[in-house]
Amino acid sequence: MNYIEKLCEWHKYPINAFLHLVALIVLIFALWNHSWVGIVSAFIIVLIGHLIQETYDHKARIDKLEKKKK
């Protein structure tokens, strides 16, 4: 599995990819205006996206285990 496939696998949920896009826009705007608050905000948005991704993946793992038990 190459880097692009890993990147696409990590961003398979649209909300995570959308939050990364929003964070990129916020980061560009913050860098343009030399705003440290904006830069930190962009990283927080990315962190939230990754937490949502982990939540979806965890739920999928639980559902898969429950199906195996039945």
mmCIF file of the N, C-alpha and C atoms, coordinates in Angstrom:
data_MODEL
# 
_entry.id   MODEL 
# 
loop_
_atom_site.group_PDB 
_atom_site.id 
_atom_site.type_symbol 
_atom_site.label_atom_id 
_atom_site.label_alt_id 
_atom_site.label_comp_id 
_atom_site.label_asym_id 
_atom_site.label_entity_id 
_atom_site.label_seq_id 
_atom_site.pdbx_PDB_ins_code 
_atom_site.Cartn_x 
_atom_site.Cartn_y 
_atom_site.Cartn_z 
_atom_site.occupancy 
_atom_site.B_iso_or_equiv 
_atom_site.pdbx_formal_charge 
_atom_site.auth_seq_id 
_atom_site.auth_comp_id 
_atom_site.auth_asym_id 
_atom_site.auth_atom_id 
_atom_site.pdbx_PDB_model_num 
ATOM 1   N N  . MET A 1 1  ? 0.856   -1.176  0.000  1.00 0.00 ? 1  MET A N  1 
ATOM 2   C CA . MET A 1 1  ? 0.000   0.000   0.000  1.00 0.00 ? 1  MET A CA 1 
ATOM 3   C C  . MET A 1 1  ? 0.904   1.242   0.000  1.00 0.00 ? 1  MET A C  1 
ATOM 4   N N  . ASN A 1 2  ? 0.715   2.072   -0.994 1.00 0.00 ? 2  ASN A N  1 
ATOM 5   C CA . ASN A 1 2  ? 1.546   3.267   -1.070 1.00 0.00 ? 2  ASN A CA 1 
ATOM 6   C C  . ASN A 1 2  ? 0.943   4.414   -0.249 1.00 0.00 ? 2  ASN A C  1 
ATOM 7   N N  . TYR A 1 3  ? 1.637   5.533   -0.260 1.00 0.00 ? 3  TYR A N  1 
ATOM 8   C CA . TYR A 1 3  ? 1.242   6.669   0.573  1.00 0.00 ? 3  TYR A CA 1 
ATOM 9   C C  . TYR A 1 3  ? -0.139  7.206   0.198  1.00 0.00 ? 3  TYR A C  1 
ATOM 10  N N  . ILE A 1 4  ? -0.429  7.313   -1.083 1.00 0.00 ? 4  ILE A N  1 
ATOM 11  C CA . ILE A 1 4  ? -1.719  7.856   -1.530 1.00 0.00 ? 4  ILE A CA 1 
ATOM 12  C C  . ILE A 1 4  ? -2.864  6.952   -1.089 1.00 0.00 ? 4  ILE A C  1 
ATOM 13  N N  . GLU A 1 5  ? -2.676  5.636   -1.189 1.00 0.00 ? 5  GLU A N  1 
ATOM 14  C CA . GLU A 1 5  ? -3.722  4.710   -0.745 1.00 0.00 ? 5  GLU A CA 1 
ATOM 15  C C  . GLU A 1 5  ? -3.956  4.823   0.755  1.00 0.00 ? 5  GLU A C  1 
ATOM 16  N N  . LYS A 1 6  ? -2.878  4.973   1.522  1.00 0.00 ? 6  LYS A N  1 
ATOM 17  C CA . LYS A 1 6  ? -3.019  5.152   2.969  1.00 0.00 ? 6  LYS A CA 1 
ATOM 18  C C  . LYS A 1 6  ? -3.749  6.457   3.279  1.00 0.00 ? 6  LYS A C  1 
ATOM 19  N N  . LEU A 1 7  ? -3.411  7.508   2.544  1.00 0.00 ? 7  LEU A N  1 
ATOM 20  C CA . LEU A 1 7  ? -4.055  8.808   2.750  1.00 0.00 ? 7  LEU A CA 1 
ATOM 21  C C  . LEU A 1 7  ? -5.542  8.730   2.428  1.00 0.00 ? 7  LEU A C  1 
ATOM 22  N N  . CYS A 1 8  ? -5.893  8.064   1.337  1.00 0.00 ? 8  CYS A N  1 
ATOM 23  C CA . CYS A 1 8  ? -7.304  7.924   0.969  1.00 0.00 ? 8  CYS A CA 1 
ATOM 24  C C  . CYS A 1 8  ? -8.053  7.049   1.963  1.00 0.00 ? 8  CYS A C  1 
ATOM 25  N N  . GLU A 1 9  ? -7.397  6.014   2.476  1.00 0.00 ? 9  GLU A N  1 
ATOM 26  C CA . GLU A 1 9  ? -8.025  5.146   3.472  1.00 0.00 ? 9  GLU A CA 1 
ATOM 27  C C  . GLU A 1 9  ? -8.310  5.927   4.751  1.00 0.00 ? 9  GLU A C  1 
ATOM 28  N N  . TRP A 1 10 ? -7.398  6.798   5.131  1.00 0.00 ? 10 TRP A N  1 
ATOM 29  C CA . TRP A 1 10 ? -7.571  7.554   6.368  1.00 0.00 ? 10 TRP A CA 1 
ATOM 30  C C  . TRP A 1 10 ? -8.707  8.568   6.244  1.00 0.00 ? 10 TRP A C  1 
ATOM 31  N N  . HIS A 1 11 ? -8.925  9.088   5.042  1.00 0.00 ? 11 HIS A N  1 
ATOM 32  C CA . HIS A 1 11 ? -9.951  10.112  4.836  1.00 0.00 ? 11 HIS A CA 1 
ATOM 33  C C  . HIS A 1 11 ? -11.169 9.538   4.121  1.00 0.00 ? 11 HIS A C  1 
ATOM 34  N N  . LYS A 1 12 ? -11.530 8.296   4.443  1.00 0.00 ? 12 LYS A N  1 
ATOM 35  C CA . LYS A 1 12 ? -12.641 7.654   3.739  1.00 0.00 ? 12 LYS A CA 1 
ATOM 36  C C  . LYS A 1 12 ? -13.996 8.197   4.158  1.00 0.00 ? 12 LYS A C  1 
ATOM 37  N N  . TYR A 1 13 ? -14.083 8.806   5.322  1.00 0.00 ? 13 TYR A N  1 
ATOM 38  C CA . TYR A 1 13 ? -15.345 9.386   5.764  1.00 0.00 ? 13 TYR A CA 1 
ATOM 39  C C  . TYR A 1 13 ? -15.398 10.848  5.327  1.00 0.00 ? 13 TYR A C  1 
ATOM 40  N N  . PRO A 1 14 ? -16.470 11.248  4.671  1.00 0.00 ? 14 PRO A N  1 
ATOM 41  C CA . PRO A 1 14 ? -16.546 12.598  4.108  1.00 0.00 ? 14 PRO A CA 1 
ATOM 42  C C  . PRO A 1 14 ? -16.389 13.714  5.145  1.00 0.00 ? 14 PRO A C  1 
ATOM 43  N N  . ILE A 1 15 ? -16.881 13.506  6.365  1.00 0.00 ? 15 ILE A N  1 
ATOM 44  C CA . ILE A 1 15 ? -16.783 14.572  7.355  1.00 0.00 ? 15 ILE A CA 1 
ATOM 45  C C  . ILE A 1 15 ? -15.330 14.844  7.713  1.00 0.00 ? 15 ILE A C  1 
ATOM 46  N N  . ASN A 1 16 ? -14.509 13.805  7.765  1.00 0.00 ? 16 ASN A N  1 
ATOM 47  C CA . ASN A 1 16 ? -13.093 13.986  8.077  1.00 0.00 ? 16 ASN A CA 1 
ATOM 48  C C  . ASN A 1 16 ? -12.394 14.748  6.950  1.00 0.00 ? 16 ASN A C  1 
ATOM 49  N N  . ALA A 1 17 ? -12.663 14.358  5.712  1.00 0.00 ? 17 ALA A N  1 
ATOM 50  C CA . ALA A 1 17 ? -12.062 15.050  4.573  1.00 0.00 ? 17 ALA A CA 1 
ATOM 51  C C  . ALA A 1 17 ? -12.537 16.501  4.520  1.00 0.00 ? 17 ALA A C  1 
ATOM 52  N N  . PHE A 1 18 ? -13.815 16.736  4.808  1.00 0.00 ? 18 PHE A N  1 
ATOM 53  C CA . PHE A 1 18 ? -14.352 18.096  4.806  1.00 0.00 ? 18 PHE A CA 1 
ATOM 54  C C  . PHE A 1 18 ? -13.686 18.955  5.885  1.00 0.00 ? 18 PHE A C  1 
ATOM 55  N N  . LEU A 1 19 ? -13.524 18.402  7.082  1.00 0.00 ? 19 LEU A N  1 
ATOM 56  C CA . LEU A 1 19 ? -12.875 19.161  8.154  1.00 0.00 ? 19 LEU A CA 1 
ATOM 57  C C  . LEU A 1 19 ? -11.417 19.460  7.821  1.00 0.00 ? 19 LEU A C  1 
ATOM 58  N N  . HIS A 1 20 ? -10.749 18.552  7.128  1.00 0.00 ? 20 HIS A N  1 
ATOM 59  C CA . HIS A 1 20 ? -9.382  18.830  6.703  1.00 0.00 ? 20 HIS A CA 1 
ATOM 60  C C  . HIS A 1 20 ? -9.351  19.961  5.670  1.00 0.00 ? 20 HIS A C  1 
ATOM 61  N N  . LEU A 1 21 ? -10.328 19.979  4.783  1.00 0.00 ? 21 LEU A N  1 
ATOM 62  C CA . LEU A 1 21 ? -10.406 21.059  3.800  1.00 0.00 ? 21 LEU A CA 1 
ATOM 63  C C  . LEU A 1 21 ? -10.657 22.399  4.486  1.00 0.00 ? 21 LEU A C  1 
ATOM 64  N N  . VAL A 1 22 ? -11.574 22.414  5.447  1.00 0.00 ? 22 VAL A N  1 
ATOM 65  C CA . VAL A 1 22 ? -11.849 23.642  6.208  1.00 0.00 ? 22 VAL A CA 1 
ATOM 66  C C  . VAL A 1 22 ? -10.594 24.085  6.951  1.00 0.00 ? 22 VAL A C  1 
ATOM 67  N N  . ALA A 1 23 ? -9.897  23.138  7.561  1.00 0.00 ? 23 ALA A N  1 
ATOM 68  C CA . ALA A 1 23 ? -8.674  23.466  8.295  1.00 0.00 ? 23 ALA A CA 1 
ATOM 69  C C  . ALA A 1 23 ? -7.611  24.042  7.365  1.00 0.00 ? 23 ALA A C  1 
ATOM 70  N N  . LEU A 1 24 ? -7.519  23.508  6.155  1.00 0.00 ? 24 LEU A N  1 
ATOM 71  C CA . LEU A 1 24 ? -6.556  24.041  5.193  1.00 0.00 ? 24 LEU A CA 1 
ATOM 72  C C  . LEU A 1 24 ? -6.886  25.484  4.833  1.00 0.00 ? 24 LEU A C  1 
ATOM 73  N N  . ILE A 1 25 ? -8.158  25.768  4.616  1.00 0.00 ? 25 ILE A N  1 
ATOM 74  C CA . ILE A 1 25 ? -8.578  27.138  4.300  1.00 0.00 ? 25 ILE A CA 1 
ATOM 75  C C  . ILE A 1 25 ? -8.291  28.068  5.472  1.00 0.00 ? 25 ILE A C  1 
ATOM 76  N N  . VAL A 1 26 ? -8.612  27.625  6.692  1.00 0.00 ? 26 VAL A N  1 
ATOM 77  C CA . VAL A 1 26 ? -8.341  28.434  7.886  1.00 0.00 ? 26 VAL A CA 1 
ATOM 78  C C  . VAL A 1 26 ? -6.843  28.657  8.035  1.00 0.00 ? 26 VAL A C  1 
ATOM 79  N N  . LEU A 1 27 ? -6.044  27.620  7.791  1.00 0.00 ? 27 LEU A N  1 
ATOM 80  C CA . LEU A 1 27 ? -4.594  27.737  7.915  1.00 0.00 ? 27 LEU A CA 1 
ATOM 81  C C  . LEU A 1 27 ? -4.027  28.735  6.911  1.00 0.00 ? 27 LEU A C  1 
ATOM 82  N N  . ILE A 1 28 ? -4.476  28.660  5.669  1.00 0.00 ? 28 ILE A N  1 
ATOM 83  C CA . ILE A 1 28 ? -4.001  29.609  4.656  1.00 0.00 ? 28 ILE A CA 1 
ATOM 84  C C  . ILE A 1 28 ? -4.382  31.034  5.040  1.00 0.00 ? 28 ILE A C  1 
ATOM 85  N N  . PHE A 1 29 ? -5.619  31.224  5.469  1.00 0.00 ? 29 PHE A N  1 
ATOM 86  C CA . PHE A 1 29 ? -6.067  32.551  5.894  1.00 0.00 ? 29 PHE A CA 1 
ATOM 87  C C  . PHE A 1 29 ? -5.255  33.043  7.088  1.00 0.00 ? 29 PHE A C  1 
ATOM 88  N N  . ALA A 1 30 ? -4.990  32.151  8.048  1.00 0.00 ? 30 ALA A N  1 
ATOM 89  C CA . ALA A 1 30 ? -4.238  32.532  9.249  1.00 0.00 ? 30 ALA A CA 1 
ATOM 90  C C  . ALA A 1 30 ? -2.795  32.880  8.905  1.00 0.00 ? 30 ALA A C  1 
ATOM 91  N N  . LEU A 1 31 ? -2.195  32.108  8.024  1.00 0.00 ? 31 LEU A N  1 
ATOM 92  C CA . LEU A 1 31 ? -0.819  32.419  7.625  1.00 0.00 ? 31 LEU A CA 1 
ATOM 93  C C  . LEU A 1 31 ? -0.748  33.736  6.864  1.00 0.00 ? 31 LEU A C  1 
ATOM 94  N N  . TRP A 1 32 ? -1.759  33.996  6.053  1.00 0.00 ? 32 TRP A N  1 
ATOM 95  C CA . TRP A 1 32 ? -1.798  35.241  5.294  1.00 0.00 ? 32 TRP A CA 1 
ATOM 96  C C  . TRP A 1 32 ? -1.876  36.445  6.236  1.00 0.00 ? 32 TRP A C  1 
ATOM 97  N N  . ASN A 1 33 ? -2.652  36.309  7.315  1.00 0.00 ? 33 ASN A N  1 
ATOM 98  C CA . ASN A 1 33 ? -2.848  37.411  8.260  1.00 0.00 ? 33 ASN A CA 1 
ATOM 99  C C  . ASN A 1 33 ? -1.932  37.331  9.481  1.00 0.00 ? 33 ASN A C  1 
ATOM 100 N N  . HIS A 1 34 ? -1.012  36.388  9.492  1.00 0.00 ? 34 HIS A N  1 
ATOM 101 C CA . HIS A 1 34 ? -0.076  36.209  10.615 1.00 0.00 ? 34 HIS A CA 1 
ATOM 102 C C  . HIS A 1 34 ? -0.824  36.057  11.934 1.00 0.00 ? 34 HIS A C  1 
ATOM 103 N N  . SER A 1 35 ? -1.806  35.181  11.942 1.00 0.00 ? 35 SER A N  1 
ATOM 104 C CA . SER A 1 35 ? -2.642  34.965  13.123 1.00 0.00 ? 35 SER A CA 1 
ATOM 105 C C  . SER A 1 35 ? -2.316  33.611  13.752 1.00 0.00 ? 35 SER A C  1 
ATOM 106 N N  . TRP A 1 36 ? -1.723  33.649  14.951 1.00 0.00 ? 36 TRP A N  1 
ATOM 107 C CA . TRP A 1 36 ? -1.410  32.406  15.657 1.00 0.00 ? 36 TRP A CA 1 
ATOM 108 C C  . TRP A 1 36 ? -2.680  31.701  16.114 1.00 0.00 ? 36 TRP A C  1 
ATOM 109 N N  . VAL A 1 37 ? -3.699  32.466  16.443 1.00 0.00 ? 37 VAL A N  1 
ATOM 110 C CA . VAL A 1 37 ? -4.967  31.865  16.869 1.00 0.00 ? 37 VAL A CA 1 
ATOM 111 C C  . VAL A 1 37 ? -5.571  31.056  15.718 1.00 0.00 ? 37 VAL A C  1 
ATOM 112 N N  . GLY A 1 38 ? -5.488  31.571  14.531 1.00 0.00 ? 38 GLY A N  1 
ATOM 113 C CA . GLY A 1 38 ? -6.002  30.855  13.368 1.00 0.00 ? 38 GLY A CA 1 
ATOM 114 C C  . GLY A 1 38 ? -5.225  29.583  13.079 1.00 0.00 ? 38 GLY A C  1 
ATOM 115 N N  . ILE A 1 39 ? -3.907  29.647  13.255 1.00 0.00 ? 39 ILE A N  1 
ATOM 116 C CA . ILE A 1 39 ? -3.072  28.466  13.031 1.00 0.00 ? 39 ILE A CA 1 
ATOM 117 C C  . ILE A 1 39 ? -3.425  27.377  14.038 1.00 0.00 ? 39 ILE A C  1 
ATOM 118 N N  . VAL A 1 40 ? -3.549  27.754  15.295 1.00 0.00 ? 40 VAL A N  1 
ATOM 119 C CA . VAL A 1 40 ? -3.929  26.787  16.331 1.00 0.00 ? 40 VAL A CA 1 
ATOM 120 C C  . VAL A 1 40 ? -5.332  26.255  16.054 1.00 0.00 ? 40 VAL A C  1 
ATOM 121 N N  . SER A 1 41 ? -6.227  27.119  15.618 1.00 0.00 ? 41 SER A N  1 
ATOM 122 C CA . SER A 1 41 ? -7.596  26.686  15.301 1.00 0.00 ? 41 SER A CA 1 
ATOM 123 C C  . SER A 1 41 ? -7.601  25.646  14.182 1.00 0.00 ? 41 SER A C  1 
ATOM 124 N N  . ALA A 1 42 ? -6.768  25.842  13.180 1.00 0.00 ? 42 ALA A N  1 
ATOM 125 C CA . ALA A 1 42 ? -6.690  24.877  12.079 1.00 0.00 ? 42 ALA A CA 1 
ATOM 126 C C  . ALA A 1 42 ? -6.240  23.513  12.588 1.00 0.00 ? 42 ALA A C  1 
ATOM 127 N N  . PHE A 1 43 ? -5.262  23.495  13.468 1.00 0.00 ? 43 PHE A N  1 
ATOM 128 C CA . PHE A 1 43 ? -4.804  22.214  14.014 1.00 0.00 ? 43 PHE A CA 1 
ATOM 129 C C  . PHE A 1 43 ? -5.869  21.566  14.890 1.00 0.00 ? 43 PHE A C  1 
ATOM 130 N N  . ILE A 1 44 ? -6.641  22.367  15.596 1.00 0.00 ? 44 ILE A N  1 
ATOM 131 C CA . ILE A 1 44 ? -7.730  21.820  16.410 1.00 0.00 ? 44 ILE A CA 1 
ATOM 132 C C  . ILE A 1 44 ? -8.806  21.213  15.513 1.00 0.00 ? 44 ILE A C  1 
ATOM 133 N N  . ILE A 1 45 ? -9.104  21.871  14.394 1.00 0.00 ? 45 ILE A N  1 
ATOM 134 C CA . ILE A 1 45 ? -10.090 21.337  13.450 1.00 0.00 ? 45 ILE A CA 1 
ATOM 135 C C  . ILE A 1 45 ? -9.618  19.993  12.896 1.00 0.00 ? 45 ILE A C  1 
ATOM 136 N N  . VAL A 1 46 ? -8.335  19.895  12.572 1.00 0.00 ? 46 VAL A N  1 
ATOM 137 C CA . VAL A 1 46 ? -7.784  18.625  12.084 1.00 0.00 ? 46 VAL A CA 1 
ATOM 138 C C  . VAL A 1 46 ? -7.885  17.556  13.161 1.00 0.00 ? 46 VAL A C  1 
ATOM 139 N N  . LEU A 1 47 ? -7.577  17.918  14.390 1.00 0.00 ? 47 LEU A N  1 
ATOM 140 C CA . LEU A 1 47 ? -7.667  16.968  15.501 1.00 0.00 ? 47 LEU A CA 1 
ATOM 141 C C  . LEU A 1 47 ? -9.099  16.457  15.667 1.00 0.00 ? 47 LEU A C  1 
ATOM 142 N N  . ILE A 1 48 ? -10.067 17.347  15.574 1.00 0.00 ? 48 ILE A N  1 
ATOM 143 C CA . ILE A 1 48 ? -11.474 16.939  15.667 1.00 0.00 ? 48 ILE A CA 1 
ATOM 144 C C  . ILE A 1 48 ? -11.822 15.972  14.532 1.00 0.00 ? 48 ILE A C  1 
ATOM 145 N N  . GLY A 1 49 ? -11.332 16.253  13.330 1.00 0.00 ? 49 GLY A N  1 
ATOM 146 C CA . GLY A 1 49 ? -11.565 15.347  12.207 1.00 0.00 ? 49 GLY A CA 1 
ATOM 147 C C  . GLY A 1 49 ? -11.004 13.958  12.455 1.00 0.00 ? 49 GLY A C  1 
ATOM 148 N N  . HIS A 1 50 ? -9.816  13.903  13.040 1.00 0.00 ? 50 HIS A N  1 
ATOM 149 C CA . HIS A 1 50 ? -9.208  12.606  13.329 1.00 0.00 ? 50 HIS A CA 1 
ATOM 150 C C  . HIS A 1 50 ? -9.953  11.886  14.442 1.00 0.00 ? 50 HIS A C  1 
ATOM 151 N N  . LEU A 1 51 ? -10.459 12.619  15.417 1.00 0.00 ? 51 LEU A N  1 
ATOM 152 C CA . LEU A 1 51 ? -11.244 11.992  16.479 1.00 0.00 ? 51 LEU A CA 1 
ATOM 153 C C  . LEU A 1 51 ? -12.550 11.416  15.927 1.00 0.00 ? 51 LEU A C  1 
ATOM 154 N N  . ILE A 1 52 ? -13.174 12.130  15.013 1.00 0.00 ? 52 ILE A N  1 
ATOM 155 C CA . ILE A 1 52 ? -14.393 11.621  14.373 1.00 0.00 ? 52 ILE A CA 1 
ATOM 156 C C  . ILE A 1 52 ? -14.075 10.359  13.578 1.00 0.00 ? 52 ILE A C  1 
ATOM 157 N N  . GLN A 1 53 ? -12.956 10.368  12.870 1.00 0.00 ? 53 GLN A N  1 
ATOM 158 C CA . GLN A 1 53 ? -12.525 9.195   12.104 1.00 0.00 ? 53 GLN A CA 1 
ATOM 159 C C  . GLN A 1 53 ? -12.349 7.995   13.026 1.00 0.00 ? 53 GLN A C  1 
ATOM 160 N N  . GLU A 1 54 ? -11.683 8.189   14.149 1.00 0.00 ? 54 GLU A N  1 
ATOM 161 C CA . GLU A 1 54 ? -11.464 7.095   15.099 1.00 0.00 ? 54 GLU A CA 1 
ATOM 162 C C  . GLU A 1 54 ? -12.790 6.582   15.654 1.00 0.00 ? 54 GLU A C  1 
ATOM 163 N N  . THR A 1 55 ? -13.738 7.490   15.888 1.00 0.00 ? 55 THR A N  1 
ATOM 164 C CA . THR A 1 55 ? -15.044 7.085   16.402 1.00 0.00 ? 55 THR A CA 1 
ATOM 165 C C  . THR A 1 55 ? -15.768 6.198   15.394 1.00 0.00 ? 55 THR A C  1 
ATOM 166 N N  . TYR A 1 56 ? -15.763 6.601   14.125 1.00 0.00 ? 56 TYR A N  1 
ATOM 167 C CA . TYR A 1 56 ? -16.403 5.790   13.089 1.00 0.00 ? 56 TYR A CA 1 
ATOM 168 C C  . TYR A 1 56 ? -15.714 4.437   12.951 1.00 0.00 ? 56 TYR A C  1 
ATOM 169 N N  . ASP A 1 57 ? -14.383 4.430   12.965 1.00 0.00 ? 57 ASP A N  1 
ATOM 170 C CA . ASP A 1 57 ? -13.653 3.171   12.835 1.00 0.00 ? 57 ASP A CA 1 
ATOM 171 C C  . ASP A 1 57 ? -13.917 2.257   14.023 1.00 0.00 ? 57 ASP A C  1 
ATOM 172 N N  . HIS A 1 58 ? -13.970 2.818   15.219 1.00 0.00 ? 58 HIS A N  1 
ATOM 173 C CA . HIS A 1 58 ? -14.235 2.023   16.418 1.00 0.00 ? 58 HIS A CA 1 
ATOM 174 C C  . HIS A 1 58 ? -15.639 1.418   16.357 1.00 0.00 ? 58 HIS A C  1 
ATOM 175 N N  . LYS A 1 59 ? -16.608 2.214   15.930 1.00 0.00 ? 59 LYS A N  1 
ATOM 176 C CA . LYS A 1 59 ? -17.981 1.709   15.805 1.00 0.00 ? 59 LYS A CA 1 
ATOM 177 C C  . LYS A 1 59 ? -18.045 0.595   14.761 1.00 0.00 ? 59 LYS A C  1 
ATOM 178 N N  . ALA A 1 60 ? -17.325 0.749   13.667 1.00 0.00 ? 60 ALA A N  1 
ATOM 179 C CA . ALA A 1 60 ? -17.314 -0.288  12.633 1.00 0.00 ? 60 ALA A CA 1 
ATOM 180 C C  . ALA A 1 60 ? -16.692 -1.577  13.162 1.00 0.00 ? 60 ALA A C  1 
ATOM 181 N N  . ARG A 1 61 ? -15.629 -1.459  13.967 1.00 0.00 ? 61 ARG A N  1 
ATOM 182 C CA . ARG A 1 61 ? -15.008 -2.649  14.552 1.00 0.00 ? 61 ARG A CA 1 
ATOM 183 C C  . ARG A 1 61 ? -15.959 -3.349  15.512 1.00 0.00 ? 61 ARG A C  1 
ATOM 184 N N  . ILE A 1 62 ? -16.671 -2.583  16.319 1.00 0.00 ? 62 ILE A N  1 
ATOM 185 C CA . ILE A 1 62 ? -17.632 -3.165  17.264 1.00 0.00 ? 62 ILE A CA 1 
ATOM 186 C C  . ILE A 1 62 ? -18.755 -3.871  16.510 1.00 0.00 ? 62 ILE A C  1 
ATOM 187 N N  . ASP A 1 63 ? -19.287 -3.224  15.472 1.00 0.00 ? 63 ASP A N  1 
ATOM 188 C CA . ASP A 1 63 ? -20.350 -3.843  14.670 1.00 0.00 ? 63 ASP A CA 1 
ATOM 189 C C  . ASP A 1 63 ? -19.872 -5.143  14.027 1.00 0.00 ? 63 ASP A C  1 
ATOM 190 N N  . LYS A 1 64 ? -18.635 -5.153  13.549 1.00 0.00 ? 64 LYS A N  1 
ATOM 191 C CA . LYS A 1 64 ? -18.083 -6.350  12.919 1.00 0.00 ? 64 LYS A CA 1 
ATOM 192 C C  . LYS A 1 64 ? -17.951 -7.486  13.936 1.00 0.00 ? 64 LYS A C  1 
ATOM 193 N N  . LEU A 1 65 ? -17.502 -7.161  15.147 1.00 0.00 ? 65 LEU A N  1 
ATOM 194 C CA . LEU A 1 65 ? -17.381 -8.183  16.194 1.00 0.00 ? 65 LEU A CA 1 
ATOM 195 C C  . LEU A 1 65 ? -18.744 -8.718  16.617 1.00 0.00 ? 65 LEU A C  1 
ATOM 196 N N  . GLU A 1 66 ? -19.745 -7.849  16.687 1.00 0.00 ? 66 GLU A N  1 
ATOM 197 C CA . GLU A 1 66 ? -21.090 -8.291  17.062 1.00 0.00 ? 66 GLU A CA 1 
ATOM 198 C C  . GLU A 1 66 ? -21.679 -9.223  16.009 1.00 0.00 ? 66 GLU A C  1 
ATOM 199 N N  . LYS A 1 67 ? -21.395 -8.962  14.738 1.00 0.00 ? 67 LYS A N  1 
ATOM 200 C CA . LYS A 1 67 ? -21.885 -9.837  13.674 1.00 0.00 ? 67 LYS A CA 1 
ATOM 201 C C  . LYS A 1 67 ? -21.224 -11.209 13.743 1.00 0.00 ? 67 LYS A C  1 
ATOM 202 N N  . LYS A 1 68 ? -19.943 -11.247 14.135 1.00 0.00 ? 68 LYS A N  1 
ATOM 203 C CA . LYS A 1 68 ? -19.252 -12.531 14.258 1.00 0.00 ? 68 LYS A CA 1 
ATOM 204 C C  . LYS A 1 68 ? -19.825 -13.362 15.397 1.00 0.00 ? 68 LYS A C  1 
ATOM 205 N N  . LYS A 1 69 ? -20.270 -12.708 16.462 1.00 0.00 ? 69 LYS A N  1 
ATOM 206 C CA . LYS A 1 69 ? -20.817 -13.420 17.616 1.00 0.00 ? 69 LYS A CA 1 
ATOM 207 C C  . LYS A 1 69 ? -22.148 -14.083 17.293 1.00 0.00 ? 69 LYS A C  1 
ATOM 208 N N  . LYS A 1 70 ? -22.904 -13.509 16.373 1.00 0.00 ? 70 LYS A N  1 
ATOM 209 C CA . LYS A 1 70 ? -24.240 -14.035 16.037 1.00 0.00 ? 70 LYS A CA 1 
ATOM 210 C C  . LYS A 1 70 ? -24.180 -15.222 15.146 1.00 0.00 ? 70 LYS A C  1 
# 
